[in-house]
Amino acid sequence: MPNLSKSLASLLLIAAAGFALTPWCEPAVALVSGAAIALLLGNPHANLTRRWTKDLLRWSVVLLGFGMNLVTVLKAGRDGIGLTAVTIFSSLAIGIGIAKLLRVPRNSALLISVGTAICGGSAIAAVAPVIEADDDETSIALSTVFLLNAVGLLIFPPLGHRLGLSQEKFGYWAALAIHDTSSVVGAAAKYGTIALVTGTTVKLARALWIVPVTLIAARWRRSEYWSKQHQFDAEIDTSEDSPQTKLTLPWFILWYVVAATAATYIALPQAWHALSTLGRRGLTLSLLLIGAGMTRSALHKVGLRPMIMGILLWMVAATLSALLVNSHAV
C-alpha cells in the first residue's frame, strides 16, 4: 500500500509538472496542486524537488527580465516615483512591525512584506533564495499573496467607484496596492482603458524595486539585527548559518537587470517574448515544486500567524495607498 501511494504521488507530480508548463495553468493552481499532493500522499522525491526549486526560481526570475522595457517603465514610474517609494518602504516597515506584534517568524515576515510592497509572487521568488527561506515559509507567503490577489481583483473596481477615483487614480491605486501584475491588469481593465494603461505601466515600474530590495535583503540577512529578531524562531528554524557569514550577492538579480537591458535596447521582440514566457512557465513550475515541499508537521509549526499578518498588512497598505493617491495630483 505505501508503494502504491508513492507511485500515485509520483504520477500526479509528473502530470502536474506537465500541466504547469502549459499556458492554461495559473501560478496559484500550481502551488495548491503541489501542496495537495504532498499533504495527502507525501512527496516521494522531496530531496530532488528541494534541490531543483531554488535554481529554477533564480533562472525564472532572470528570464522574466526579458519582459521588461526599461525606457517605458522608467518613464511611467518617473511621475509616480514618490508614491511608489513611500508605499514600498511604508509597507516594509509596517509589515515588520505587525510581524513583531504577532511573533511571525522572520523569513515569513520578510517574504510577505516584500510580496505586499513590490509585486507579489515575483518578489517572493526573488527574495526567498537570498534569505534562505525554506519551502514551507515560501509556500505560506505565496498562498497569502495569491489569496489576496483574488480578493483584490474582485473588490477593487467597486471600491474605486465608491471612492470616486478617476480612471488614472484608480490605475495608480491598483498598481500600488494589488500584489501581482496579472491581478492589477484584471482589476484595471474592469475600471476602464485609461486605468488599464496607467495601472500596467506603474506596476511594471514598481516591479523594478525587486533589484534594490533583494540586495538589501541579502545584506540584512547577514546582519546582527536579523539574528536577534524573534527569539522563538529557534523552535522552527533549524538553520545553523551564522549572521557573520560572508555576504553572497544574489547573482540572478544582476542577470535580471542584464536581461531587461537587452530587451530594451536590442530589437528582438519575438525572442524576448519567448524567453519571458519561458520565465513565467518556469516560475509556475517552481511554485508547484515549492508546494510539493510542504509537510504537515512544518505547516503546523508555521501556523496561521503569517497569513493573518499578510491580511492585516495588505489592508493597511491598501488604505494608505488610497489616501496617498486620492490626495496626489495624478
C-alpha positions in Angstrom: 0.0 0.0 0.0 2.8 2.5 0.8 4.4 1.7 -2.6 1.0 2.3 -4.3 0.8 5.7 -2.6 4.3 6.6 -3.7 3.6 5.6 -7.3 0.4 7.6 -7.4 2.1 10.6 -5.9 4.9 10.3 -8.5 2.4 10.1 -11.4 0.4 13.1 -10.1 3.5 15.2 -9.6 4.7 14.4 -13.2 1.2 15.2 -14.6 1.0 18.4 -12.5 4.5 19.4 -13.7 3.5 18.9 -17.3 0.4 21.0 -16.8 2.4 23.7 -15.1 4.4 24.2 -18.2 1.3 24.9 -20.3 -0.3 28.4 -20.7 -3.5 27.2 -19.0 -2.0 26.7 -15.6 -2.2 29.6 -13.2 0.6 30.0 -10.6 -1.9 29.7 -7.7 -3.2 26.4 -9.2 0.3 25.0 -9.4 1.1 25.9 -5.8 -2.1 24.4 -4.5 -1.7 21.3 -6.6 1.8 20.6 -5.3 0.7 21.2 -1.7 -2.3 19.0 -2.0 -0.3 16.1 -3.4 2.4 16.4 -0.7 0.0 16.8 2.2 -2.4 14.0 1.1 0.1 11.4 -0.4 3.5 12.7 0.5 6.4 13.6 -1.8 8.5 10.6 -2.7 11.0 12.9 -4.4 11.4 15.5 -1.7 15.2 15.8 -1.9 15.1 16.1 -5.7 12.3 18.8 -5.8 14.0 20.7 -3.0 17.3 20.8 -4.9 15.6 21.9 -8.1 13.4 24.6 -6.6 16.0 27.3 -5.8 17.9 27.1 -9.1 14.7 27.1 -11.1 13.3 30.1 -9.1 16.5 32.1 -9.8 16.6 31.4 -13.5 12.9 32.0 -13.9 13.4 35.5 -12.3 16.2 36.2 -14.8 14.1 35.2 -17.7 11.2 37.4 -16.5 13.6 40.3 -17.0 13.2 39.9 -20.8 9.6 41.0 -20.4 10.7 44.5 -19.2 11.2 47.6 -21.2 13.3 50.0 -19.1 12.5 53.1 -21.1 8.7 52.7 -20.9 8.8 51.6 -17.3 11.1 54.3 -16.1 9.1 57.0 -18.0 5.9 55.7 -16.4 7.4 55.4 -13.0 9.1 58.9 -13.0 5.8 60.7 -12.2 4.8 58.3 -9.5 8.2 57.6 -8.0 7.4 59.4 -4.8 4.2 57.5 -4.3 5.8 54.2 -5.2 8.8 54.7 -2.8 6.5 55.8 0.1 4.2 52.9 -0.3 7.0 50.3 -0.7 9.0 51.4 2.3 5.9 52.0 4.4 4.7 48.5 3.6 8.0 47.0 4.6 8.2 48.9 7.8 4.6 48.3 8.8 5.0 44.6 7.8 8.0 44.2 10.1 6.0 45.9 12.9 3.0 43.7 12.5 5.2 40.7 12.4 6.8 41.6 15.7 3.4 42.1 17.3 2.1 38.7 16.0 5.5 37.0 16.6 5.7 35.9 12.9 8.9 34.0 12.0 11.4 36.4 10.4 11.7 34.7 7.0 7.9 34.5 6.6 7.6 38.1 7.8 10.1 39.4 5.2 8.6 37.4 2.3 5.1 38.6 3.0 6.3 42.2 3.4 8.2 42.3 0.2 5.4 40.5 -1.6 3.0 43.1 -0.5 5.4 46.0 -1.0 6.6 45.2 -4.5 5.0 42.7 -6.8 3.7 39.6 -5.0 4.9 36.2 -6.3 7.8 37.6 -8.3 9.3 39.5 -5.4 8.9 36.5 -3.1 10.5 34.3 -5.7 13.5 36.7 -5.9 14.0 37.2 -2.1 13.3 33.6 -0.9 16.7 32.1 -2.1 18.6 35.2 -0.8 17.3 34.8 2.8 17.5 31.0 2.6 13.7 30.6 3.3 12.5 27.0 3.3 9.7 25.6 1.2 7.1 25.9 3.9 7.8 29.6 4.6 7.8 30.4 0.9 4.7 28.5 0.3 2.8 30.2 3.1 3.9 33.6 1.8 2.8 32.8 -1.7 -0.5 31.3 -0.6 -1.3 34.5 1.3 -0.4 36.7 -1.7 -2.4 34.7 -4.2 -5.5 34.7 -1.9 -5.3 38.4 -1.5 -4.8 38.8 -5.3 -8.1 37.1 -5.9 -9.8 39.3 -3.3 -8.3 42.5 -4.8 -9.3 41.6 -8.3 -12.9 41.3 -7.2 -13.3 44.2 -4.7 -11.0 47.0 -6.0 -13.2 48.1 -9.0 -16.4 48.6 -6.9 -14.3 50.2 -4.1 -12.7 52.6 -6.6 -16.2 53.7 -7.8 -17.3 54.2 -4.2 -14.3 56.3 -3.5 -14.9 58.4 -6.7 -11.5 57.7 -8.1 -10.8 58.8 -11.7 -9.5 56.1 -14.1 -5.9 57.4 -13.8 -6.1 57.5 -10.0 -7.6 54.0 -9.9 -4.7 52.8 -12.1 -2.2 54.1 -9.6 -4.1 52.7 -6.7 -4.4 49.2 -8.2 -0.7 49.3 -9.2 0.4 50.3 -5.7 -2.0 48.1 -3.6 -2.5 44.9 -5.5 0.3 42.3 -5.4 0.7 40.6 -8.8 0.7 42.3 -12.2 -1.9 40.0 -13.6 -4.4 41.0 -10.9 -3.6 44.7 -11.4 -4.3 44.3 -15.1 -7.5 42.4 -14.4 -8.8 45.0 -11.9 -7.7 48.0 -14.0 -9.3 46.5 -17.2 -12.6 46.3 -15.4 -12.3 50.0 -14.5 -11.5 51.4 -17.9 -8.9 51.8 -20.7 -7.0 54.7 -19.1 -6.9 52.8 -15.8 -5.5 49.8 -17.6 -2.7 51.7 -19.3 -1.8 53.6 -16.1 -2.0 50.6 -13.8 0.1 48.4 -16.1 2.9 50.8 -16.6 3.1 52.0 -12.9 3.0 48.3 -11.8 5.9 47.5 -14.1 7.9 50.4 -12.7 7.1 49.2 -9.2 8.5 45.8 -10.1 11.9 47.3 -10.8 12.2 47.7 -7.0 12.9 44.0 -6.8 16.5 44.7 -7.6 17.4 47.1 -4.7 15.2 45.4 -2.2 16.7 42.0 -2.9 20.2 43.4 -2.5 19.1 45.0 0.8 17.6 41.7 1.9 20.8 39.9 1.1 22.8 42.3 3.3 20.2 42.3 6.1 20.1 38.5 6.2 23.8 38.6 7.3 23.3 41.4 9.8 23.4 41.2 13.6 19.9 42.8 13.8 18.5 39.9 11.8 20.0 37.3 14.2 18.4 39.0 17.2 14.8 39.1 15.8 12.1 36.8 17.1 13.9 34.6 19.6 11.2 32.0 19.3 12.4 31.3 15.7 14.8 28.7 17.2 11.8 26.4 17.7 11.1 26.2 14.0 14.3 27.4 12.3 17.0 24.8 12.3 19.4 26.7 10.1 22.8 26.8 11.6 24.2 29.6 9.4 25.9 32.5 11.2 24.9 36.1 10.7 28.6 36.8 10.2 28.7 34.6 7.1 30.3 36.2 4.1 27.8 38.1 2.1 26.9 36.5 -1.2 25.5 38.8 -3.8 22.3 37.5 -5.5 23.8 37.0 -8.9 20.4 36.3 -10.5 19.2 39.8 -9.8 22.2 41.2 -11.7 21.3 39.0 -14.6 17.7 40.1 -14.3 18.9 43.7 -15.0 21.1 42.5 -17.9 18.0 40.7 -19.4 15.9 43.8 -19.0 18.6 46.0 -20.6 18.9 43.6 -23.5 15.2 43.5 -24.1 15.1 47.3 -24.0 18.0 48.1 -26.4 18.2 45.1 -28.7 15.3 44.8 -31.2 14.5 41.1 -30.9 10.9 41.3 -29.7 9.9 37.7 -30.6 13.0 36.3 -28.9 12.4 38.3 -25.7 8.8 37.4 -25.6 9.6 33.7 -25.9 12.2 34.0 -23.1 9.9 35.9 -20.8 7.1 33.4 -21.4 9.6 30.6 -20.6 10.3 32.5 -17.3 6.6 32.6 -16.4 6.3 28.9 -17.1 9.4 28.2 -15.0 8.1 30.3 -12.2 4.8 28.4 -12.3 6.7 25.1 -12.2 8.7 26.4 -9.3 5.6 27.1 -7.3 4.4 23.5 -7.9 7.7 22.2 -6.5 7.5 24.6 -3.6 4.0 23.3 -2.8 5.3 19.8 -3.1 7.8 20.5 -0.4 5.2 21.2 2.2 4.8 18.8 5.1 2.1 18.6 7.7 4.5 19.0 10.7 6.1 22.1 9.2 2.8 23.6 8.2 1.6 23.1 11.8 4.7 24.8 13.1 4.4 27.8 10.8 0.7 28.2 11.7 -1.8 30.9 10.7 0.1 33.9 12.0 1.9 34.7 8.7 -1.4 34.7 6.8 -3.1 36.9 9.5 -0.1 39.2 9.2 -0.4 39.3 5.4 -4.1 40.2 5.5 -3.6 43.0 8.1 -0.6 44.4 6.2 -2.5 44.4 2.9 -5.5 46.2 4.5 -3.2 48.9 5.9 -1.1 49.2 2.7 -4.3 49.4 0.5 -5.8 52.1 2.8 -2.5 54.1 2.9 -2.0 54.0 -0.9 -5.7 55.0 -1.5 -5.2 58.1 0.7 -2.0 59.0 -1.0 -3.3 58.6 -4.5 -6.5 60.5 -3.7 -4.6 63.4 -2.3 -1.9 63.4 -5.1 -2.2 65.3 -8.3 -2.3 62.4 -10.8 
